[in-house]
């Protein structure tokens, strides 16, 4: 069983994945570790995709590592978990020993609070504490966007997410796709919830999209019901040439301009620029 010193050495050596594995072994009952690890993996994915800036990355990375160190303080020197009086977890919150007040942005926009009480010296005065990290970006008022797409078009989705990064940084949109589903969650229920809560539903159209039963039975059905009720706006985005005009969403104005498929552009960045400009106009008109 890894002890506290060994885990801290992993963290200081930037072996974060190994540190998470060691903590899961030492603290098997701490479900919040799963959420924290998911946040770390999401951050790494956004970094590789180039959809997060250096400043945002640094803030979120420091928040997660601070929380990881706080969980490490729950492990005794011999590798056993600390007594329950020193740590408790409830729901999406965790209280652990250490210093600071850590807030990490949740997957669906709700913050995960990790409240770390101040330690005290023998004289009873609070020990020196570190400055709490800057809170994650506030997404209040941002339009929630749901991406309906085929797994075979994941490359296109990642390109679109990169082009939407400015709108995300300005707090105008909060983008969601199925890669944000947490380990252990019932994916069908999460997708249906996100569909119901979305302000804008983007249909990323291709032959693979049109041939997927789940997309037809759940995502398109719900999207068009909400569009007809005017509780959400559905926008077709044509990725690759296919016959989509004779569909429930064939009557809708699509993107890029004149619904020309993204793959048909000699300069694909130009196609995404037209898509982003269309989404920005939609978001601005709904504000």
Residue pairs with C-beta under 8 A, 6 or more apart in sequence:
1 25
1 26
1 78
1 79
1 80
2 22
2 25
2 26
2 75
2 79
3 75
3 76
3 77
3 78
3 79
4 72
4 73
4 75
4 76
4 77
4 79
5 77
6 22
6 79
7 19
7 22
7 23
7 26
7 72
7 75
8 69
8 72
10 16
10 18
10 19
10 22
11 19
11 65
11 68
11 69
11 72
16 40
16 65
16 68
19 68
19 72
20 33
20 36
20 37
20 40
20 68
23 30
23 33
23 68
23 71
23 72
23 75
24 30
24 33
24 37
26 75
26 79
26 80
26 81
27 33
27 71
27 74
27 75
27 81
29 81
30 71
30 74
30 89
30 94
31 89
32 71
32 89
32 92
32 93
32 94
32 112
32 114
33 71
34 182
34 183
34 184
35 92
35 106
35 112
35 182
36 64
36 67
36 68
36 71
36 104
36 112
38 107
38 182
38 183
39 60
39 64
39 104
39 105
39 107
39 112
40 64
42 107
42 180
43 52
43 57
43 60
43 61
43 64
45 179
46 52
46 57
47 57
49 158
49 161
49 162
50 162
50 165
51 161
51 162
51 164
51 165
51 168
52 60
52 165
53 169
56 137
56 169
59 133
59 134
59 136
60 104
60 105
60 136
62 133
63 102
63 103
63 104
63 133
63 136
64 104
66 100
66 102
66 130
66 133
67 94
67 102
67 104
67 114
69 98
70 94
70 96
70 97
70 98
70 100
70 102
70 114
70 116
71 94
71 96
73 82
73 96
73 97
73 98
74 81
74 82
74 86
74 87
74 96
74 97
75 81
75 82
76 82
82 97
86 96
86 97
87 94
87 95
87 96
87 97
88 94
88 95
89 95
92 106
92 110
92 112
92 113
93 112
93 113
93 114
93 115
94 112
94 113
94 114
94 115
95 114
95 115
95 116
95 117
96 114
96 116
97 116
97 117
97 119
98 116
98 117
98 119
99 116
99 118
99 119
99 127
99 129
99 130
100 116
100 129
100 130
100 132
100 133
101 113
101 114
101 115
101 116
101 132
102 113
102 114
102 115
102 116
102 132
102 133
103 111
103 112
103 113
103 114
103 133
103 135
103 136
104 111
104 112
104 114
104 136
105 111
105 112
105 136
105 137
105 139
106 112
107 180
107 182
108 176
108 180
108 194
109 139
109 142
109 144
109 174
111 135
111 136
118 126
118 127
118 129
119 126
119 127
120 126
120 127
121 127
137 169
137 171
138 171
139 171
139 174
140 171
141 171
142 171
142 172
142 173
142 174
143 172
143 173
143 174
143 199
143 200
143 283
143 286
144 173
144 174
144 176
144 194
144 197
144 198
144 199
144 200
145 164
145 173
145 174
145 175
145 176
145 198
145 199
145 200
145 201
145 202
145 279
146 176
146 177
146 194
146 195
146 198
146 200
146 201
146 202
146 223
147 157
147 160
147 175
147 176
147 177
147 202
147 204
148 201
148 202
148 203
148 204
148 209
148 215
148 219
148 220
148 223
149 156
149 157
149 177
149 203
149 204
149 209
150 204
150 206
150 208
150 209
150 211
150 212
150 215
151 208
152 206
152 208
153 204
153 206
153 208
153 209
153 239
153 240
156 204
156 206
156 239
156 262
157 177
157 204
159 268
159 272
160 204
160 237
160 272
160 275
161 175
161 177
163 269
163 272
163 273
163 275
163 276
164 173
164 175
164 276
164 279
166 276
167 173
167 276
167 279
167 280
167 283
168 174
168 175
172 280
172 283
173 200
173 279
173 283
176 194
176 198
178 187
178 190
178 191
181 187
181 190
181 191
188 218
191 218
191 219
192 218
192 222
195 201
195 218
195 219
195 222
195 223
195 226
196 222
196 226
198 226
198 232
199 232
199 233
199 286
200 232
200 233
200 234
200 235
200 279
200 282
200 283
201 219
201 223
201 226
201 227
201 232
201 233
201 234
201 235
202 235
202 237
202 279
203 209
203 219
203 220
203 223
203 234
203 235
203 236
203 237
203 249
204 237
204 239
205 236
205 237
205 238
205 239
205 240
205 242
205 244
205 254
206 238
206 239
206 240
206 242
207 240
207 242
209 215
209 239
209 242
210 216
210 242
210 244
210 247
220 247
220 248
220 249
223 232
223 234
223 249
224 234
224 248
224 249
226 232
226 234
227 233
227 234
227 249
227 252
233 282
233 286
234 249
234 252
235 252
235 253
235 254
235 255
235 278
235 279
235 282
236 244
236 249
236 252
236 254
236 255
236 259
237 254
237 255
237 256
237 262
237 275
238 244
238 254
238 255
238 256
238 259
238 260
238 261
238 262
239 261
239 262
239 263
240 261
240 262
240 263
241 261
241 263
241 264
244 250
253 259
255 274
255 275
255 278
255 279
256 262
256 265
256 271
256 272
256 274
256 275
256 278
257 274
260 271
262 268
262 271
262 272
262 275
264 271
265 271
